[in-house]
Amino acid sequence: MRSISYATLGAFVLVLAAPTTAAADGSVVGGDAVHVSESPWVVALASHERFGTDRSGQFCGGVLVGRSTVVTAAHCLSKEVLGVPWQQVRDLRVVIGRDNLAGRGGKELKAANVWVNPRYDSWTNEGDMAVLKLERPAGGRAIPIAGRGDAAYKPGTRATVYGWGDTTGAGSYATGLRSAGVNVLEDSVCSQAYPGSADGTYKPASMLCAGAQGGGRDACQGDSGGPLVARGRLVGLVSWGTGCGQASHPGVYTRASALLPAVSEHGAD
């Protein structure tokens, strides 16, 4: 039986099962609690209609990269995850500044415009990006995107991944924002881990992978579309991988520099 990627397993959990209340204080696998005030550019995508009221209806993460521009993963807005085309999700919201998804802090904003990469390949996972233009400025602090050649992409660089997703790999979803420290890895390591299968194919030009020696720290289901940050800049969006926290299968991210043309065209503000 083949391994299941973040995208595929996330779709199975979110569409076929009711949202679960998190077990007491788990983490983005191997991580720690973090306050949204310390990372105000981390946002959640939510729909009460599709995913209930628990955890604010959160189903994916996102990143504020402009006053009213959010980036996320294309697969988060797919029919496989939402159960219907995203255009039919009447209450799609971006949740900003909410530490605890079981509470009411922060704000929920509608997306005035949504662009989902039409070239996203669900087989290789290449081009896993989307841009949401909010109805009004979010009021939070945006994070800059690391451009091509930025030192933040250098292998060995310490990075941090954020999210409200599965804390154990077994369906225990967090209510509070979590983060985990990982290292940016050599492309050769990622290509060896993902040479091409039903899970996906590592493409160095548009992907980045990161993990911890020996495994144990990683993004997981429900974290898709959330940020990987290094040296104060966005270097990746949680995209896919085999399992959660496996030493031989690091997490794969959409390389943030690949987002720049789309952000300039569909979300510049």
C-alpha positions in Angstrom: 0.0 0.0 0.0 1.4 3.4 -1.0 2.3 6.1 1.5 -0.2 8.9 1.8 0.9 12.5 1.3 -0.1 15.5 3.5 -2.5 16.6 0.7 -4.2 13.2 0.2 -4.5 12.3 3.9 -5.6 15.8 4.8 -8.4 15.5 2.2 -9.4 12.1 3.7 -9.5 13.4 7.3 -11.2 16.7 6.6 -13.8 15.6 4.1 -14.8 12.2 5.6 -14.5 12.9 9.3 -15.9 15.5 11.5 -13.3 18.0 12.9 -11.7 16.7 16.0 -10.9 18.6 19.2 -7.2 18.5 19.9 -5.8 16.4 22.6 -4.4 18.4 25.4 -1.5 20.5 24.1 0.2 18.5 21.5 2.3 20.3 18.9 3.1 20.7 15.2 4.9 17.3 15.5 7.8 17.8 17.9 7.1 21.5 18.5 6.0 24.0 21.1 3.2 26.5 21.7 3.7 30.0 20.2 1.6 33.2 20.5 0.2 34.6 17.3 1.4 38.0 18.5 4.9 36.8 18.0 4.2 35.6 14.5 1.2 37.8 13.3 1.7 36.7 9.7 0.5 33.2 10.4 -3.2 32.8 9.4 -5.7 30.0 9.3 -8.2 29.2 6.5 -11.6 28.2 7.8 -15.1 27.3 6.9 -17.8 26.6 9.5 -20.0 25.3 6.7 -17.6 22.6 5.6 -15.7 21.8 8.8 -18.0 22.7 11.7 -17.5 25.2 14.5 -14.8 23.4 16.5 -11.4 25.0 16.1 -13.1 27.9 14.1 -13.6 25.5 11.2 -9.9 25.6 10.4 -8.7 23.3 7.6 -5.4 24.8 6.4 -2.8 27.4 7.1 -1.8 30.5 5.2 0.7 33.4 5.4 0.1 37.2 5.3 2.6 38.6 2.8 1.0 42.0 2.2 -1.5 44.3 3.9 -4.3 42.3 2.3 -2.5 39.4 0.5 -2.4 35.8 1.8 -0.6 32.9 0.2 -1.5 29.2 0.8 -1.2 25.9 -0.9 -3.3 25.2 -4.0 -4.4 21.8 -2.7 -6.0 23.5 0.3 -8.6 24.9 -2.1 -9.1 21.7 -4.1 -12.4 19.8 -4.3 -10.5 16.8 -2.7 -10.0 18.9 0.5 -13.2 21.0 0.5 -15.6 18.4 -0.8 -16.9 21.0 -3.3 -15.2 23.5 -5.7 -13.9 26.4 -3.6 -16.3 28.8 -5.3 -19.1 27.0 -3.6 -17.7 27.5 -0.1 -19.9 30.4 0.9 -18.2 31.2 4.2 -14.5 30.8 3.3 -12.6 33.0 5.8 -9.1 33.9 6.7 -8.6 33.9 10.5 -6.1 36.4 11.7 -4.7 37.1 15.2 -6.5 34.2 16.9 -4.3 32.3 19.3 -6.9 29.7 20.3 -9.1 28.4 17.5 -11.7 27.5 20.1 -12.0 31.1 21.0 -13.1 34.3 19.3 -10.1 36.5 19.3 -8.6 38.2 16.3 -10.7 38.7 13.1 -12.2 36.7 10.3 -11.9 38.2 6.8 -13.4 37.2 3.5 -11.3 36.8 0.4 -12.4 39.3 -2.3 -10.4 37.5 -4.9 -8.9 34.0 -5.0 -6.3 32.7 -7.5 -5.5 29.0 -7.5 -2.5 28.0 -9.6 -4.0 26.4 -12.7 -0.7 24.6 -13.3 -0.8 22.9 -10.0 0.0 19.2 -10.6 -1.6 17.0 -8.0 0.5 14.0 -9.1 4.0 15.6 -8.6 2.6 18.3 -6.2 4.5 20.9 -8.3 3.1 24.5 -8.3 1.2 24.0 -5.0 0.3 27.7 -4.5 -2.7 30.0 -4.2 -3.1 33.7 -3.6 -6.1 35.3 -1.7 -6.8 39.0 -1.8 -8.6 40.0 1.3 -11.7 42.2 1.3 -9.7 44.8 3.4 -6.3 45.2 4.9 -5.7 42.7 7.7 -4.0 45.0 10.0 -1.4 42.5 10.9 2.3 42.5 10.2 3.2 40.8 6.9 6.3 38.7 6.4 8.7 39.3 3.4 9.2 36.5 0.9 12.8 35.4 0.5 13.8 36.0 -3.1 15.8 33.6 -5.3 19.4 33.2 -4.1 18.6 34.4 -0.6 20.9 33.0 2.1 17.8 31.8 4.0 17.5 28.9 1.5 21.1 27.7 2.2 21.2 24.0 3.4 21.7 23.7 7.1 19.8 27.0 7.8 17.6 26.8 10.9 14.0 27.3 10.0 10.6 27.2 11.8 7.3 25.7 10.6 4.0 26.9 12.1 0.5 25.5 12.2 -2.6 24.3 14.0 -2.6 20.9 12.4 -2.2 17.3 13.7 0.1 17.1 16.7 0.9 13.4 16.6 0.2 12.1 13.1 -2.8 10.3 14.5 -5.6 12.9 14.2 -5.0 15.0 17.4 -5.5 18.6 16.1 -4.2 21.6 18.0 -6.4 24.5 19.1 -3.4 26.8 19.8 -0.7 27.7 17.3 2.4 25.5 17.4 5.9 25.8 15.9 8.7 23.4 15.4 12.4 23.9 14.5 13.8 22.2 11.5 16.8 22.5 9.1 16.7 23.4 5.4 18.1 20.3 3.6 20.2 19.7 0.5 18.2 19.2 -2.6 20.1 15.9 -3.1 18.7 14.6 0.2 15.1 15.5 -0.9 15.5 14.1 -4.4 16.7 10.8 -2.9 13.7 10.7 -0.5 11.2 11.6 -3.2 12.5 10.4 -6.6 9.0 10.0 -7.9 6.0 8.0 -6.7 2.3 8.3 -6.2 3.1 10.6 -3.2 4.9 13.1 -5.4 8.2 14.1 -7.0 10.7 16.5 -5.6 11.4 19.4 -8.0 14.3 21.6 -6.7 13.3 24.7 -8.8 10.0 25.0 -7.1 10.2 23.0 -3.9 12.3 23.0 -0.7 12.5 20.4 2.0 13.3 20.6 5.6 13.5 18.3 8.6 15.3 17.3 11.8 18.2 14.8 12.1 16.5 11.6 13.3 13.1 12.9 12.5 10.5 13.9 15.1 9.9 17.5 14.1 7.7 18.3 11.1 4.5 19.7 9.7 1.5 17.4 9.5 -2.1 17.2 8.3 -3.9 20.5 8.7 -0.7 22.5 8.5 -0.8 22.7 4.7 -0.4 26.2 3.3 1.3 27.4 6.5 4.7 29.1 6.7 8.3 27.8 6.9 10.4 30.8 8.1 14.1 31.3 8.1 16.1 34.4 9.0 12.9 36.4 9.3 11.7 35.6 5.8 9.2 33.2 4.3 11.1 30.4 2.5 8.3 27.8 2.1 4.6 26.8 2.3 3.8 23.4 3.8 2.9 21.3 0.8 3.4 17.5 1.1 5.4 14.5 2.4 5.2 10.9 3.5 4.0 10.6 7.1 4.9 13.2 9.7 8.3 13.5 11.3 9.9 10.5 9.6 13.7 10.8 9.4 13.8 9.3 5.9 11.0 11.5 4.6 11.4 15.2 5.4 8.6 17.7 4.8 8.3 19.2 1.4 7.4 22.9 0.9 6.6 25.1 -2.0 9.7 27.2 -2.5 8.6 30.7 -1.5 10.6 32.4 -4.3 8.4 30.6 -6.8 5.4 32.6 -5.3 6.7 36.0 -6.2 5.3 36.3 -9.7 1.9 35.2 -8.6 1.9 37.5 -5.6 2.9 40.4 -7.8 0.1 39.7 -10.3 -2.7 38.6 -8.1 -2.2 40.1 -4.7 0.2 43.1 -4.7 -0.9 45.8 -2.3 
